[in-house]
Amino acid sequence: MNKIDLLVRVDADEEVGLAHVVRTRKLLDNLSPEINLSIVGKEHSILKGYFSEAEFFGDQNTCFQNRNFDAVLCDCTIKDDIFWSQMIKQDRLSLIAIDDYGGSIPADLIVNGTVIEAYHQYSGLAECGKVLCGPGYALVDPCFGAARWDQHNTSKTLTIVIGSGERAKQWAYKLVQGPIYRELFDTINMIVGNTFPGIEALKNIARSKKVVVQQGIAAKEMAAQLSNSSVALITGGMILYEAMAVGVPTIVFPQETNLLNEAQWFEDSECVINLGYTGGMDIEVTNAALCTLVSNKSLANKLSNRGRSIIDGQGLKRAASAINEILFKFRRS
């Protein structure tokens, strides 16, 4: 079988963070056909670290001047109407969307692994287009599902995971300057992404508070740290789904308004303690939640079991299987 020419549209920068590029990379690693990969998106300096084998295009207008593609996979934070209008003009092009919010998307296949049903509403699909939605398709690296948190865990370790954006950055500094309720834990680890700005300044402050800051660690190492922690203190976004797959007792701070509904959903489903949009910025509220979770083993076990019952860590493999179907179907046509 000839290689499939695949164009991927994805972004990664300080505001967007790395979640989209990481899940796209993992999806590609789980596809069966051999692929000639091309990338359009920002920032190339970051993207090239994840897609070293790809040809890069400066903008989507130049893509089809140089190559006839078989399929396009798009994973963007905001639906780009201009991009999609250009894609549907291409003859026999298979369109695959990885989406989080719903809307009008003219794709052959849409995968949306969010838990919010209101985000699962789509229109404008291609003829016979397929939509796969819900926690069963959460695009979590399978290593998180494999790294099971043990209810008999006696570790006194707090793992803090900081997402992207200005409020997440502010939160990181607030936690190390606060300080976190240190006497509850023997070890406090803070993990930030590769796009976190001014990392050395954060490390210097954290060091004086005996907080270990790590940047850009691999998914397998992240999963291992979460599984060996007594508590996870995290921002919203993909890390919330990853923590649920591990089953680590979790406190979540939805640092952006578009993350509030998910945090509330997981709270209502008795999977997390939710600090809310303002509570995370209040160190007393944060410390009270930590005290509650550390002292109440029954609650910790309940959160762990509920989280894993909803996010099993196999969604990425299910999504890759559906994408393979689209790609093989194209080759047979």
RAWOFEN-V709132 format. One record per pair of residues at least 12 apart in sequence whose ideal C-beta (glycine too) atoms are under 8 Angstrom apart, sorted by the first residue. I is the first residue (numbers start at 0). J is the second residue. Records with the same first field share a line. If there is no record, write none. Layout:
I: J ; J
//
This chain:
0: 32 ; 33 ; 330
1: 330
2: 32 ; 33 ; 34 ; 35
3: 32 ; 33 ; 34 ; 35 ; 69 ; 70 ; 326 ; 329 ; 330
4: 34 ; 35 ; 37 ; 66 ; 67 ; 68 ; 69 ; 70
5: 34 ; 35 ; 36 ; 37 ; 68 ; 69 ; 70 ; 71 ; 72 ; 326
6: 37 ; 38 ; 39 ; 62 ; 66 ; 68 ; 70 ; 71 ; 72
7: 23 ; 27 ; 36 ; 37 ; 38 ; 39 ; 40 ; 50 ; 53 ; 71 ; 72 ; 73 ; 74
8: 38 ; 39 ; 40 ; 59 ; 71 ; 72 ; 73 ; 74 ; 75 ; 79 ; 82
9: 23 ; 38 ; 40 ; 46 ; 73 ; 74 ; 75
10: 40 ; 41 ; 42 ; 75 ; 76
11: 40 ; 41 ; 42 ; 45 ; 46 ; 49 ; 194
12: 41 ; 42 ; 45 ; 194
13: 163 ; 164 ; 194 ; 195 ; 196
14: 163 ; 164 ; 165
15: 76 ; 163
16: 162 ; 163 ; 164 ; 192 ; 194 ; 236
17: 45 ; 163 ; 192 ; 193 ; 194
18: 162 ; 163 ; 236 ; 237 ; 238
19: 74 ; 75 ; 76 ; 97
20: 45 ; 46 ; 49
21: 49 ; 140 ; 218 ; 237
22: 74 ; 97 ; 138 ; 140 ; 237 ; 315
23: 49 ; 72 ; 74 ; 97
24: 49 ; 50
25: 138 ; 140 ; 218 ; 315
26: 72 ; 97 ; 138 ; 315 ; 318 ; 319 ; 322
27: 50
29: 315 ; 316 ; 319
30: 319 ; 322 ; 323 ; 326
31: 323 ; 326 ; 327
32: 323 ; 326 ; 327 ; 330
35: 54
36: 50 ; 52 ; 53 ; 54
37: 53 ; 54 ; 55 ; 56 ; 62 ; 66 ; 68
38: 50 ; 53 ; 54 ; 55 ; 56
39: 55 ; 56 ; 57 ; 58 ; 59 ; 62
40: 75
43: 55
45: 193 ; 194
48: 193
54: 66
59: 81 ; 82 ; 85
60: 85
63: 85 ; 89
68: 89 ; 92
69: 92 ; 93 ; 326 ; 329 ; 330
70: 92 ; 93 ; 94 ; 95 ; 325 ; 326 ; 329
71: 86 ; 89 ; 92 ; 93 ; 94 ; 95
72: 95 ; 96 ; 97 ; 322
73: 86 ; 94 ; 95 ; 96 ; 97 ; 106
74: 96 ; 97 ; 98
76: 99
78: 98 ; 100 ; 102 ; 103 ; 104
83: 104 ; 105
86: 105
87: 105
91: 329 ; 332
93: 107 ; 108 ; 325 ; 326 ; 328 ; 329
94: 106 ; 107 ; 108 ; 125
95: 107 ; 108 ; 109 ; 110 ; 322 ; 325
96: 108 ; 109 ; 110
97: 109 ; 110 ; 111 ; 138 ; 318
98: 110 ; 111
99: 111 ; 113 ; 118
100: 113 ; 118 ; 257
101: 117 ; 118 ; 119 ; 120 ; 121
102: 120 ; 121 ; 122
103: 121 ; 122 ; 123
104: 121 ; 123 ; 124
105: 123 ; 124 ; 125 ; 128
106: 124 ; 125 ; 128
107: 124 ; 125 ; 127 ; 128 ; 129 ; 325
108: 128 ; 129 ; 130 ; 131 ; 321 ; 322 ; 325
109: 121 ; 124 ; 128 ; 129 ; 130 ; 131 ; 132
110: 131 ; 132 ; 136 ; 138 ; 318 ; 321 ; 322
111: 130 ; 131 ; 132 ; 133 ; 136
112: 132 ; 133 ; 134 ; 135 ; 136 ; 137 ; 138 ; 139 ; 240 ; 314 ; 318
113: 132 ; 133 ; 137 ; 261
114: 133 ; 134 ; 137 ; 261 ; 264 ; 265 ; 268 ; 309
115: 260 ; 261 ; 264
117: 260
119: 132 ; 133
129: 321
131: 317 ; 318 ; 321
134: 240 ; 309 ; 310 ; 314
135: 311 ; 313 ; 314 ; 317
136: 314 ; 317 ; 318
137: 240 ; 244 ; 310 ; 314 ; 315
138: 237 ; 314 ; 315 ; 318
139: 237 ; 240 ; 241 ; 244 ; 310 ; 312 ; 314 ; 315
140: 218 ; 219 ; 222 ; 241 ; 312 ; 315
141: 312 ; 313 ; 315 ; 316
142: 218 ; 219 ; 222
143: 218 ; 221 ; 222 ; 225 ; 241 ; 242 ; 244 ; 245 ; 312
144: 244 ; 245 ; 310 ; 311 ; 312 ; 313
145: 222 ; 312
146: 219 ; 222 ; 223 ; 225 ; 226 ; 245
147: 226 ; 245 ; 246 ; 307
148: 225 ; 226 ; 228 ; 245 ; 246 ; 247 ; 248 ; 303
149: 226
150: 296 ; 299 ; 300 ; 303
152: 227 ; 228 ; 229
154: 185 ; 186 ; 227 ; 228 ; 229
155: 183 ; 184 ; 185 ; 186 ; 229
156: 184 ; 185 ; 186 ; 187 ; 188 ; 227 ; 228 ; 229
157: 179 ; 183 ; 184 ; 186 ; 187 ; 188 ; 228 ; 229 ; 230 ; 231 ; 232 ; 289
158: 188 ; 189 ; 190 ; 224 ; 225 ; 228 ; 230 ; 231 ; 232 ; 247
159: 171 ; 174 ; 179 ; 187 ; 188 ; 189 ; 190 ; 210 ; 231 ; 232 ; 233
160: 189 ; 190 ; 221 ; 231 ; 232 ; 233 ; 234 ; 238 ; 242
161: 189 ; 190 ; 191 ; 192 ; 195 ; 234
162: 192 ; 233 ; 234 ; 235 ; 236 ; 238 ; 254
163: 192 ; 194 ; 195 ; 236
164: 254 ; 255
166: 254 ; 255 ; 280
167: 234 ; 254
168: 195 ; 196
169: 280
170: 234 ; 252 ; 254 ; 279 ; 280
171: 189 ; 191 ; 195 ; 201
172: 201 ; 204
173: 280 ; 282
174: 189 ; 210 ; 232 ; 282 ; 285
175: 189 ; 201 ; 204 ; 205 ; 208 ; 210
176: 204 ; 208
177: 282 ; 285 ; 286
178: 208 ; 282
179: 208 ; 210 ; 232 ; 282 ; 285 ; 286 ; 289
180: 286 ; 289 ; 290
181: 208 ; 209
183: 289 ; 290 ; 293
184: 229 ; 230
186: 211
187: 209 ; 210 ; 211
188: 210 ; 211 ; 212 ; 213 ; 224 ; 228
189: 205 ; 210 ; 211 ; 212 ; 213
190: 212 ; 213 ; 214 ; 216 ; 221 ; 224
191: 212 ; 213 ; 214 ; 215
192: 214 ; 215
193: 214 ; 215
195: 214
198: 212 ; 214
218: 241
221: 241
222: 241 ; 245
225: 241 ; 242 ; 245 ; 247
226: 245 ; 246 ; 247
228: 247
229: 248 ; 293 ; 299
230: 247 ; 248 ; 249 ; 250 ; 289 ; 292 ; 293 ; 299
231: 245 ; 247 ; 248 ; 249 ; 250
232: 249 ; 250 ; 252 ; 285 ; 289
233: 249 ; 250 ; 251 ; 252
234: 251 ; 252 ; 253 ; 254 ; 258 ; 279
235: 251 ; 252 ; 253 ; 254 ; 255 ; 258 ; 259 ; 261 ; 262
236: 255 ; 258
239: 251 ; 258 ; 261 ; 262 ; 265 ; 271
240: 310
242: 306
243: 265 ; 270 ; 271 ; 306 ; 307 ; 309 ; 310
244: 306 ; 307 ; 310 ; 311 ; 312
245: 307
246: 303 ; 304 ; 306 ; 307
247: 303
248: 292 ; 298 ; 299 ; 300 ; 302 ; 303
249: 270 ; 271 ; 272 ; 302 ; 306
250: 271 ; 272 ; 273 ; 274 ; 285 ; 288 ; 289 ; 292
251: 265 ; 271 ; 272 ; 273 ; 274
252: 274 ; 275 ; 278 ; 279 ; 285
253: 273 ; 274 ; 275 ; 276 ; 279
254: 276 ; 279
256: 276
259: 275 ; 276
262: 275
265: 306
268: 305 ; 309
269: 301 ; 302 ; 305
270: 302 ; 305 ; 306 ; 309
271: 302 ; 306
272: 288 ; 291 ; 292 ; 302
274: 288
//
